[in-house]
Amino acid sequence: MVQNIHDKTYRLLLSNKKELLEILVKAVPICEKLSNVEIEKCNTRFVTEDYKYREADVVYRIKDTNVYLLIEHQSTIDHKMLCRTKEYCERIIKDTSCNENNRKLENLSIVVPIVLYTGGKKWDALKKYEGAKVVGLRHSYYVIDINEMNTEGLLNSENLIENILGTEKLKDEEIYQNILKIAQKAKKKGYAELMEKLIKNEFAEILTQEQVEIIIEEINRKESEETMTLGERAIKGLKEKAIREGKAEGRIEGRIEGRIEGKKEGKKEGILEVAKEMLKEKISIAKIEKVTKLKEEELRKIQEQMTNS
């Protein structure tokens, strides 16, 4: 069984065959020629020799072949990974090769083990074993280590999995803005439902409830709202939340609408109120500066006053 939300999230991401293949072709040398193949997801639960249930993260078979891709996600370094992947590979070979249609074992399955590692330290566990070379006993696995990837390249990629990998390397204050961008990109690619699941499960622990609601609204936003600015959408989210909670509905709605109008008319008071609301939502200084036209120095002063109040 998967033990935490983090692992569940990556299993969900790895179930996207198109995005996964793009990563493998780019990051794993042996997979360079797989860009045009079709893969099928396989059952990953089996009983080991000690009669304990084990479950690999994701196993795919290249269609119409006996080649399997075993992908394991790791958020921590596991120095037993060489043994684990060897055990999984042997089990897959046994389950897929030893059947009535292959009595002579003429075509044993080929398993390519790959570890997707998202931890903070560089992967240093043993990746290759060569013992008893006379009889050719050996085993190895590939590692996709985000510590060896460029953060900016991951975030700017058109690949959703790479985008999520990129957020693993960000500071807390950078995460919200980047997740919002990823959500917009995922929606355009047709992955709105998948992204909504990720927001509600993976990122709900590191974002505020208001931020989650704004991103979910962004995912479900109609095309007619495309011209709204980020600041206006943030305020719209706050207004709708206040209305849902029944907190002086008319008064709050009117006040927020007034803030927006104040911004439009260039009134200093209205602009400051909008800036404060956006700061509360942890929207980046750069974005607030763009929306309100206030200078960075003034915004940071407001932020400091809010923190000390």
CORHU-V347805 format. One record per pair of residues at least 12 apart in sequence whose ideal C-beta (glycine too) atoms are under 7 Angstrom apart, sorted by the first residue. I is the first residue (numbers start at 1). J is the second residue. Records with the same first field share a line. If there is no record, write none. Layout:
I=J / J
This chain:
1=55
5=201 / 202
6=75 / 202
7=73
8=201
9=198 / 201 / 202
10=73 / 116
11=57 / 58
12=194 / 197 / 198
13=161 / 164
14=57 / 58 / 71 / 73
15=41 / 58
16=160 / 194
17=39
19=159 / 160 / 161
20=161
21=34 / 35 / 39
22=159
23=144 / 159 / 161 / 162
27=144
28=114 / 142 / 144
30=112
37=62 / 63
38=63
39=60 / 61 / 62 / 63 / 69
40=60 / 61 / 63
41=60
42=59 / 60 / 61
44=56 / 58 / 59
46=91 / 95
48=87 / 91
56=70 / 72 / 88
57=71 / 72 / 73
58=71
59=92
66=107 / 109 / 110
67=110
68=92 / 109 / 110 / 111
69=112 / 114
70=85 / 88 / 89 / 92 / 111 / 112 / 113 / 114
71=114 / 116
72=85 / 115
73=116
74=115 / 117 / 119
75=118 / 119
76=119
77=119 / 121 / 123 / 124 / 125
78=125
79=125
81=115 / 125 / 141
82=126 / 127 / 129 / 139 / 141
85=113 / 141
86=139
88=113
89=111 / 113
92=109 / 111
93=108 / 109 / 111
96=109
97=109
113=141
114=141 / 142 / 144
115=141 / 143
116=144
117=143 / 144 / 145 / 146
118=146 / 165 / 168
122=145 / 147
123=143 / 145
127=140 / 141 / 143
128=140
146=165 / 168 / 169
149=165
151=166 / 169
154=166
155=178
160=186 / 189 / 191
163=182 / 185
167=179
173=282
175=206
176=207 / 211 / 282
177=284 / 287
179=203 / 215
180=215 / 218
183=195 / 199 / 215 / 218 / 219
184=218
187=219
192=219
195=219
196=216 / 219
199=212 / 215 / 216
208=282
210=237 / 238 / 241 / 281
211=281 / 282
213=237 / 241
214=233 / 234 / 237
217=237
218=233
229=291
230=283 / 287 / 291
231=274 / 278 / 291
232=260
234=277 / 278 / 281 / 283
235=256 / 259 / 260 / 274 / 277
238=256 / 277
239=252 / 253 / 256
258=270
259=273 / 274
263=292
271=292 / 294
274=292
275=288 / 292 / 294 / 299 / 302
276=302 / 306
279=302 / 303 / 306
285=299 / 300
